[in-house]
Amino acid sequence: MKRIFARGDINAFFGLMLDNVTNLVILTGILTGVFGYPLKIIMTRMIPATALGVMIGDLVYTYMAYRLMKKENRDNVTAMPLGLDTPSTVGITLTVLGPVYLQTKDPYLTLYVGMSVLIIMGIIKVILSFLGEYVQKYFPEAGLLGSIGGIGLALLGFYPMLDVFKLPIVGITALGIIIYAFFARHEMPFKIPPVFAAVALGTLLYYVLPMKEAHTATTSLGFFLPYPDMNFIKGMKLAVNYLPVAIPFGILTIVGGINVNESARVAGDNYRTRDILLTEAIATLIAGICGGVAQSTPYIGHPAYKRMGAKAGYTLATGLFIGLGGMLGIVGGIVNIIPVAAVAPILIFVGFEIAEQSYVVCKDEVPAILFAFIPSIANLVQVQVNSFMGFFGKSVADLSGDLLATYNAITVLGNGFILTAMLWGSMVSFLIRKNIKGFLVVNITMIVFTLTGLIHSVNPNGSIYLPKFEMNYSMAIAIGYLLFTILSVLMVKWKED
């Protein structure tokens, strides 16, 4: 029988486990701290079901590694790491769960909407598991990486930085360790894992030093077994409005999974791409049906875990710890004890890495990347503006003149921001390469999506609608895209002639 455990699995376990815990800490911190969502539902419903998805995915990946060991008759096989997808965890929390709760003030309806969105994402991922390679082949990298790069800079860079400066002693200290180890690429003393050091020291400072914002740390030990809950159907009506968020996040994790699997193949472990993608898709689907709100995805760190000397023990241990710990309230207790300021720097690093990757991979199409960043920045501004307006009891009806025009512009730029970013980056990329066929397909898609609100929805909540063929804001944007398309094609053809 092949051995699936090695000494390297210990360090790998802490790395993968803390990555997952970090996402849950941020999800909890945003929902409770920014939107005032009830902590009890997060601890007893969201975390256990979300953790279930991680457990299923990691256990299947463990089995795949063991099967590969037997097939190739070798022990040095490293399992593919799986965990919660950071960009979509933060994105869904900020652009779906939080706004729905502010709009409805119904915590359970918010949960059902989150479940429905996750189920939609799971279905999309199951379908794309069979088509993902075609998406990767025909969709420009500038569109795919630029859209997620904007999320990295705006959502993963900006929002966690706010948490760092809410508790500066904790946050800046933890951020300093992350900068030293990851940005500056220096080795920690005694080879201490940097993520562990940042979280541990930040948490210690939080409880040792007097903090005005300190809260009472509580645990919620018990047995919170995730179960299929058909109440997600109640949230489906509202969830449809968030298709512009769900579709791109589903696509991005599938394409990312293909890239990650290729990096594992280069490192020496040749897994079947479809098996890797289907596993994360089904794990996401099951989590959503049982009350989860964050999708799982294969992580990009396989080569790093292999260099640590890890086999398949670390994914087995992570899956069991996160899954069973989530159901027993242990993970929920850890999440509630660790201050957000201690883990926020990790997200900042992840966000910067994502943004940097988009530049490096698409260095010949930087304008396309920068263009794809803008919708994410618009969404960031949109969330802040709406929060301030709500705090002061203002609404769109209180605005007029240039203020109203500016608010409307922010709204249409921010709504459907991920899908807009993918299309904008692809549009500029195709035009740079003079790929007129691709340029036309993307621009026609943008026109159709604009008329239906999939991008540039004129409704403040970003909801979609049937097109109205009359002169309104949506039609004006669509006409602008149409004129831009015609002029661009004519000028490219003129220059060729």
WODARA-V847149 format. One line per field, one symbol per residue. ss: DSSP state (H for helix, E for strand, - for the rest). phi: phi as a letter, one per 20 degrees, with the letter a starting at -180 (. if undefined). burial: b if it has 16 or more other ideal C-beta (glycine too) atoms within 10 Angstrom, else e. A space follows every 50 residues. Layout:
ss = ???
phi = ???
burial = ???
This chain:
ss = -------HHHHHHHHHHHHHHHHHHHHHHHHHHH----HHHHHHHHHHHH HHHHHHHHHHHHHHHHHHHHHH---------EEE-HHHHHHHHHHHHHHH HHHH--HHHHHHHHHHHHHHHHHHHHHH---HHHHHHH--HHHHHHHHHH HHHHHHHHHHHHHHHH-HHHHHHHHHHHHHHHH-----HHH--HHHHHHH HHHHHHHH-----------------------HHHHHHHHHHHHHHHHHHH HHHHHHHHHHHHHHHH------HHHHHHHHHHHHHHHHH------EEE-- -HHHHHH-----HHHHHHHHHHHHHHHH-HHHHHHHH--HHHHHHHHHHH HHHHHHHHHHH-HHHHHHHHHHHHHHHHHHHHHHHHHHHHH----HHH-- HHHHHHHHHHHHHH--HHHHHHHHHHHHHHHH---HHHHHHHHHHHHHHH HH--------------------HHHHHHHHHHHHHHHHHHHHHHHH-
phi = .feddbgfffffffffffgffgffffgffffefedmfffgfffecffgff fgfffgffffffffffffgffelbeeddfffcafffgfffffffdcffgf fffdldfffffffffffffgfffgffffgecgffgffdegffffffffff fgfeeeeffffffgefcffffffffffffgedfeldffgllffgffffff fffffgeeefcfefdefcdcfrcdffbfcffgffeffffgfdgfefffff fffffffffffffffffodeefgfffffffffffffgffeofcceebfef eggfffffnfddffffffgffffffffenffgffgfeffgffdggffffg fffffffffffdfecggffffffggffffgfgfffffffffemdcgfedb mffffffffffffefmfffgffffffgfffffelefffgfffffffffff fdnfclgefgemfebffdebfcfffffffgfffgfffffffffffff
burial = eeebebebbbbbbbbbbbbbbbbbbbbbbbbbebbebebebbbbbbbbbb bbbbbbbbbbbbbbbbebbeeeeeeebbbbbbbbbbbbbbbbbbbbbbbb bbeeeebebbbbbbbbbbbbbbbbbbebbeebbeebeebbbbbbbbbbbb bbbbbbbebbbebbebbeebbebbbebbbbbbeeeeeeeeeeebbbbbbb bbbebbeeeebeeeeeeeebeeebebeebeebebbeebbebbbbbbbbbb bbbbbbbbbbbebbeeeebebebeebbbbbbbbbbbbbbbbbbbbbbbbb bbbbbbebebbbbbbbbbbebbbebbbbbbbbbbbbebbbbbbbbbbbbb bbebbebbeebbeebebbbbbbbbbbbbbbebbeebeebeeeeeeeeeee eeeeeebeebbbbbbbbbbbbbbbbbbbbbbbeebeebbeebbebbbebb bbbbbbbbebebbbeeeeeeeeebeebbeebeeebeebeeeeeeeee
